[in-house]
Amino acid sequence: MPIYEYTCNACKKDFETLVMGSFKPQCPSCDSQDLSRLMSACGFVSKSIGPGGAPQVSKSAGSSGCGSCASSNCGSCGMG
């Protein structure tokens, strides 16, 4: 059951809500269903054993945005 972030097109408030099945969310401020879903950043930590048995920890860039992107192709992440 994912949590999605939305912007209400009627009152311009941002909010997040749990979406189950065919549930149609509505704005908690004005009850409008005229919404736009936002791109959410996700994050995770991956732990593994690297070369020579040394532990490695990789973190996603969930809190970074396009301003800190090192890619030379804006289409690579779907944001461009």
SULFENQUI-V368645 format. One record per backbone hydrogen bond with DSSP energy under -0.5 kcal/mol. NH is the residue of the N-H (numbers start at 1). CO is the residue of the C=O. If there is no record, write none. Layout:
nh & co
NH & CO
NH & CO
This chain:
nh & co
4 & 2
4 & 17
6 & 15
7 & 36
8 & 13
9 & 7
9 & 34
10 & 34
12 & 8
15 & 6
17 & 4
19 & 2
20 & 18
23 & 20
25 & 23
27 & 32
31 & 27
35 & 33
36 & 7
38 & 5
40 & 38
46 & 58
47 & 45
48 & 56
50 & 48
50 & 54
53 & 50
54 & 51
56 & 48
58 & 46
60 & 44
64 & 61
68 & 65
69 & 66
76 & 73
77 & 74
80 & 74
